[in-house]
Amino acid sequence: MARTAGSHAETTGPRVRAAAQRLIARHGYAAVSMRQIAAEVGVQAGALYLYTPDKQTLLFDLMRLHMEELLAACEALPEPCDPRAALAQFARFHIGYHIDRPEAVFIAYMELRNLRPENFAVIEGLRRRYEERLEAILKAGTAAGVFALPDLRLATRAIIAMLTGVTHWFRDMGPMGRDEVADQYAEMVLKTASAR
């Protein structure tokens, strides 16, 4: 198969990543070959190596890009006035951001086991930075007496797991809209964290 006329790094590179993301989310990293990705993009298998050195790097790049974009979007949020508002904002943000990216979320969580140790360490570092944003909110709320959480790290992981779970079942055509889901989850998270 000949290279598509006019294709170049600015257009083919993103198409390679998009095809890899679709295929890996659907079939799993181990089951997807570079040849399949190339066929999905419409280039020869050998042409993929102009855009990535190997499948491992492609997986790592997908995860790294997802985490870096998530962190940038989270860091751009306005600073809320109190811990309860900050926690509600975090919950709504997390759901709103992830609900539009189910493939990236699936890969970021389910394909960690397929990363080489050095790549795993980078992704874990980015994940930890994101968790630390939530943990800081919970710590501030605990110090202010509005949250009662005996183990902040465990609470952080539990809240993120709960919020991320929405991507597994939410559908835009379902009985609840995304804003309603985000609002209800924010309320549940606040009730979970709140001092009795």
N, C-alpha and C positions, 0 to 999 in steps of 0.2 A: 504494500500500500504506500503510495507516494505521500510525501508531506504536503499538507494542505497549502495551497498557494496563499502567500501573504502571512502565513503563520510565523510568529516570532515569540520571544520570551515574554513580552508584555501580555500577549493573549493566550498563548499555549501553556505557559507556566501555570496560570490560575486554572485553566481547564484541566490540566493534569491533576492539580490538587483537588479540584471539585470532583473529578471522576474517581480518584482514589478514595476520597471521603465517602462518596455514595456507595462504592463497592465494598469497602471495608466495613461500613456500618451495616450493610445488608448481609454480607457473607462471612465477615471476620477476617482479620489480618492474615492468618495462616492460610486461608483458602483462596486468597486473591493473589494472582500473579501479575508481574509487570506486563506481560503480554495482554492480559485482560484489560489492564488500565489503558494500555496503548490503543487497543481496539475500541474502547469506550471514547477515547479522545479523537480517534481517527488518524493516528500516526503509526509508523513502524515501531516495533518494540525497542529497537536500538536508539530511536530518536528520543525516548524518555530520558536517556542518560545525558542529554543536553540540559535537562531541567532538574535532575536529581541524581546523585551518584548511585543510590540503591533504594530498595523498598524500605529498609529500616530508617533511612534519613527522611524519606517521604512521610512515614508514620510520625516520626519525631517532629518534623516541621508542622504537620497538621495539629498536633497537640500543643506545641509551643505557641503557634499563632493563635490558637483558641484561647490559651491562658493569658497571653500578652494582651489580646484585645479585651478580654474580660476584665483584667486588672486596670487597663486604661479607662474603660467605661466606668468602673466602680470608683476609681480615684477622681473622676470628673464630677461625681455627684456633689451637690451642695452639702455643706456641713450642717446637720440638724442641730436644734437647740438643746435637746436633751436625749438621754439614752433610749427612752421608749420610742421617740420619734425616729431615732437613728436605726433601731432594730426593725421597726415597721418599714422604713425606707429600704433597708438591706433586703428584707424578705420580698418586697414588691420588685425591687431591682433584679434580684436573683431569678425570680420566676419569669419576669418579663424578658430578661436577656436570654435565658436558656430555652424558653418555650419556642423561640424562633430558630433554634439551632439544635434540633434533636440528634442529628447525625454526629455533629461535633461533640456534643455532650456524651453520647454513647461511646464514641471512640476514646474520649478523654478519660472515661471511667473504666471501660471494659477492656481496653487494649494496653493498659499499663504493664501487664505481665509480659508483653511482647517487646518491651523496650530493652535495649542493652543497658547494663548498670549505669554507665556514664550519662546516657540519655534519661534514664529513669530519675537520676539524681537532679537533673535540671528541671524536669517537670514537677517533681515533688517539691522543689524549692519554690517554684511559681505557685503551686497549690497552697503551700504553707503561707506564702505572702497573702493570698486571698483569705485563707482561714484566719490569719492574724487580724484582718480588718474586722471581721465579725467578733473575734475573741476580745478585741479592744473595746467594742461596744458593750459586750457582756460584762467585761471587767469594770467599765465606768458605771454601768447600771448597778452592779453589785456593790461597788464602793458608795454609791449614792443611796443605797437601801431600797431601790425599786425592783431589783432582780434578786432572786435567791437561788443560786446555782452552786452546788458544792464542788463541782469539777468543771471548770470553764472549758477546758480542752475537749472533754467528752461532750459537753453541751454544744460546743461549736460544731463538732462533727455530726452530732445528731440532727441539729437544725439544718445544716447544709444537705445532709442526706434526705431529710424530709422535703426540703424545697426542691431539690433536684429531681425527686421522684415524680413531680408533676409532668415532666417531659415524657414519661412512659405512657401516660393515659390521656393527657389533654388533647382534645381535637377542637378546632375552631367551630365546627358544626355541632358541638355538643350542647348540653342544656345550659351550661354556664359559660359566660364570656371570660376572656383572660383577665380583665380588670377585676371582675367579681371573684375569680379564683385567687388572684393575688391578694385582694383585700381580706378574704377569709383566711388564707394562710398566714397573713401578717397578724391577724387577730389570734390565731392558734399559737403562733410563736410567742406573742406577747403574753398570753395566758400561761404558757409553759414556763417562761422565764420569770414571770412576776412573783414578787414576794407575797406570800399569803397573809 
